[in-house]
């Protein structure tokens, strides 16, 4: 084992762990104040639920020796996961680093159903989803499964994390249905500074997300980190231009969204492409996601925080462009630009497989959980806000929520 590698992956694990509170601020700022606490809790609770599921069951299903589709049971409850080397780092550290990915992936899903999903069913869903959806897809791509064998490239989770989560988010939004006032009242962000704070912390944590995926303190880790800095700059610049061209304004939420889309798009390619191609990839990724958000906003799909166009479309574009720009000289295999057009097809197969499996499995899981209780709160609870309805607390103690509760009780007497 190499001391520098161990030190870097410990740091990278901390950086990725930070991304979940960062997501809480990003999502929390985008919702109305009456749901801010509930929305942030949906991210923070992923630590509790997914962390335990990962250690006990899901890590084994993702990374234990198995077949082409799923890992075995050799590492249930961390059996055999100790200080022995896995590559150049302890096996235990590899497990923990991968666990931080599982946590943030589950938390991403919440953005599609905030302000209208009960907290208990949400926890049940992400617990089952981590073991039965995230773990198998991670095995396909990183654990020796069929996509890895076929040569699909996903450096840090474009398919495993973002496409996978977005498919689940889309299905959850459709199954649960739109918010009661969707289309009649604009659900404006209650704290744009929270959104910007979350964006900055996400970008910082993403250096560990992508840079750490080299699993060593190596030149490839440096390449991934540099590309993680460069690509979102280009996405943000194009996004600002698109925003101004459409509305005549440079919006802060638009800038933050562009940065996140750039981070999503570079994730599968970070350790496989040159910095200049990372810049190009980032700029190209802005356009389909921007168009996707506009189309979504004009539809009846209430994907509350645009998980599908930001993480889904961004992840798909990033995965496909990885097949275009990947190059042997930058740590990958040659893609389309290097004379290997088949790599784009391989990438497309990986994306399609993750989309299809996650969508179908998520639908079945939500329907199963729905057999034991309602997935969404009562109309009264939704109107008052899920901070009080689900947690008995307020993100902002103005007393307005308590007054609304009292008024609601009076009307039922």
N, C-alpha and C positions, 0 to 999 in steps of 0.2 A: 504493500500500500504506500501511497505517496502523500506526504504530509501536506503539500500545497494543494493537492486535489481535495483532500479531506476538508481543509480549511475553507476552500472556495465553495464546496457544496453545502457546508454548514451555513455559510453566509447566504448562498443562493436560496436555501430552504427558508431562511428568515425573510428574505425579500419576497418570495412567492407567498409566504404566510401573510405578509403585510397587504398583499393584493386583495384579500377578502374584506378587511376593514375599509380599504380604499374603495372597493366596489360598493360597500355600504354607504359611504359618503356620496359617491357618484349617483347611485340609485336614489338614495334618500333625499338628495337635493332636488331631484326631478319630479317628485310627487307632491301632492298637497300636504299642508302642515298636519292635517288630522290623521295622515297615514305615514308620517315620516318615521316614527319609532318602529312601527310594524315592518316597514320596508327595510330598515337597517337591521332589524332582528332577523329577517329572513336570510341575510348574509351571515351574520354572526352565529346563528344557530347551526349553520353548516359545519362549523368547527366541532360542535358537540356531536351531531348525528353522523356526519360523514367521517369524521376522524375516528370514531369508534368502529363504524362499519368497515372502514378501510383496514384497520389493524386486525380486526377479528376475522374477516371473511374476504373482502374485496381484493386486497393485495394478492392473496393466493390465487384468486380467479383470474387476475390480470397477469401475474408474473411467475407463478409456479409452473414447472414443466407440465404440459398438457397436450392437447391436440391443436389442430389448425384453428379451432373456433373458440376455445376457452382453456384457461389454465386449470391445473389440477388442485387438489386439496392439501398438498404437501406442506403449505405454509399457513394453514388455518391457525389462528391465534398466535401467529408469529413463530410457529414451530420451525426450527432450522434457520431462523432469521437472527443472526448474531453478529459478532464482530469480525467474522471471517470475510475475506476480500470478495467483493463483486466488482470486477474490473480493478480499479485502483482505489476504491473507497470501501468502507465496511458495508456489508449487506444491510445492516440495520439503518444506516444513513441513507442508502438508496431507497429503502422502503419509505422512510419519513419524507424524503424529497418528493417522491412520487405521490405521497399522500396529500401534500399541499396542492398538487394539481387537481386531485379528485375533489377537494374541498371547494376550490374556486369554481370548478366546472359546475357543480351542483348549484352553487349560489347564483351563477349567471342565469339559470332558468327562471328564477324568481322575478326578473324584470318584466316578463311577459304577463304576469298574473297579479302584480301588486295592486293593492286597493280593493281586491275582491276575492281572495282565497283565504279560507280558514287556516290558521297556523298549524293545528294538529295534523290535518290531512297533508299539508305541505311537507311537514317533517317526515311523515310516513312515506310520501312519494320520493323525496330525495334519498331516503335510506334504501328503499328498494331499487331505485334507479341506479344508485352507485354500484350496488352489487350485481344487478342483472343487465344493465345497459353500459354504464361507463367501463366497468371492468372487462367485459368481453371485447369491446371496441379497442381498449388499450392493449389487450392481448393480441388482437389482430395486427396492430400496427407496430407495437414495441416489444411484445412479449414472445415473439417467435411464431405468431399466427400467420394466417394465409396472406394478408396484405403485405406483411414484412417479407415473406418469402417471394411474393410476386414483384417486389422491388418498389413499392409505394414509398414516397418520401414524405415524412412529416417530422421536421426537426424538433418542434416543441409543442405541437398540439393543434394545428389548424383544423385537422379532421377530428382527432380524438377529443379535443376540448370544445372548440367553437362550433363546428358543424354539428357535432353530437348534441351539444346543449341547445343550439338554436332549433333543431328539429323537435326536441322535447318541448321547448318553450312554445313553438308554434302550435303543437298539438294541445298543450295545456290551455293556451288562450282560446282555442276553438271549443274544447270540451267544456270549460268553465263558462264561456260566453263573455260578452262585453260588460263593462261597468254599467250600472243602472242609468247613469246620466251621460253615457258615451254618445257623442254626436250632438248633444244638446248644450253641454257646458264645456268650455275649454279647460282641461286639467293642467293649469299652468304650474311650472316649477315653483316651489316655495322658497328655494334657496339656491340661486345660481352660484354663489361663492362655494357652497358645499360641492356642487358639481365640478367646479374648477379644482378644488382641493383634492377631490377623489381622483380626478384625471391625472394630476401631478403625481400623486402617490402610486397610482396604477403604473404610470410610465417608469417610475423609479423601481417598483417591484418587478416590472417586466424584464429588467436587466438580469434578474435572477431566473426568471421564467425561461427566457431564451438562452442567455449566457450559461446558465447552469445546466442546460440540457446537453451540453458537450460532455458532462459528467467528469470534467477534468479542468484544471487550470492550464489551458492550452491555447495555441493560436486559433483554433476553431471557436473556443469560448470568446476570445477577443473579437473575432469576426461577427459572431452572433450578437454580441453586445453593441458593436458599432452599427450594424444593420438595424438594430432595435432603436438606436438613436436617430438614424438617418431617415428611415422609411416614413415614420409618422410626421416628420417635418414636411415632406412632400405632400402627404395626404392632407395635412392641415392647410397648406397653402392652396391646393386645388379646391378644398372645401370652402375656404374663405371666398375664393373667386366665384364659385358656384352660388354661394349664398348671396353675394353682392349682385351678381348678374340676375338672380331671380327676384330678390326683394329690395335691393338697393341698400341693404344693411349688412354689417359684419356682426354676426351674433356670437355671443360667448358660448351658448349651448352648442351652436354649430361647430365652433372651433374645437370644443371639447370632444364632440362626437367624432369629428374628423381625426383627431389624435388617436382615439380609441380604435377606430376602424383601421388606421394605419398600423397600430400595434397588432391587431388581429391578423391583418393580411400578411405581415412579415413573419409571423410565428412559424408557419410550416417551412419557410424558406431561409430562415435566419442564418443557418450554418452551411448553406449550400450554394449561395449566390454572391456575386461581387457587390461591393458597396454601391457602385453606380447603377447596377441593376436593381438593387434595393430601393434606391431613390426613384427609379422608373416604376417599379412595382407599387410603391407607396402612392405615387401620383395616379396611376391607372386605377388603383383600388377605390379611390374616392368616388369615381363616377357611378358605377353600378349601385353602390350602397346609398349614395345620395338620391339617386332616382328611386331606389327601393323604398326609402323612407317617405318620399313624396307619394308614391303609389299607395303605400300602406296607410298613410294619413287620410287618404281620400276613399278608403274602403271601409267595410264594416268589420274588418279584423282589428280587434282591440289588443294588439301586442303593445302593452302599455308603454314600455320604454324602448321599443324598437330592437328587441333582441334578434329578431329574424333578419332584418336588413343590415344591421350593424355586424353582428357576430356570424350569422348564417351566410349572408352574401359576401361579407368580408373574408370569412374563412374559406368559402368556395373559390373566390377569385384568387386568394393567396395560394391555395393548394394547386390550382390549375397553372398559375404563373410560375410556381415552383418547377413544374414540368417543362416550362418554357425556358427559364433562365438558369436552372441548375447546371453546374460545371464541375468537372473533375478537379480542376486547378483550385477550386474554392471549397473543396471538401466533400462534394457530392458525386453524382454521376452526371454525365452530359444529358442535357435536356434538348428541347427543340432547337434552340439557338446553336447548340453544339453538334447538331446532326442526328439527334435521337428523338424524332417526333413521337415514337411510341410511349415515351415517358408521360406525355400529356394524357394519353389514354389510360395509362396505369393510374395516374392521379385521379382521373374522372371516375374510374371504377371504385376507388377508395372512398371518394366523396359520396357517390351514389349508394354504396353499401351502408355507410354510416347514417346517411339520411333515412334510408328505408328502414333499417333495423331500429334506430332510435325512435322514429315516428310510430311505428307499429307497436313496439314494446311499451312506449310511454302511454299510448292510448289504452292499451290493455291494463297497465298498472293503475291509471287514473280511474278507469271503470271499476276495477277491483276494489280500490280504496273507497270509491263512492258507494259500494254496497254496505259499508259499515257506518256511514254518516255523510251528511252533506259536505260537498267540497267548498261551497261558498257560504258566507255568513248570511244572516237575515237581512232583509232590506233596511231595517232600522239600524242595525249595526254598521252596515255599509254607509248609510247616510251620515251617521254620527262620526264614523271613522274607525278604522281597525285598531288604532292605538288604544282607545278605551274599550272597544268591543272585544278585542282578543287578548289584551294585556292588562287592562285596568289602569293604564298609565297614559300620560300625555307626553309627547315629545316636547311640547311647549306648554307650560303650566299657566295658560291664560285664564283657565276656568270656563272658556267657551264650550269645550266638550262636555263638561259636567252639566252645564246649563241645558245643552241639547238633550242629554240623557234624561234629566228631570222633566223636560218638556215632553219627551217621547213617552215617559211613564204616565204623565198626566193625561195624555190623549187616549191611553188604553183603559183608564178607570171608568 
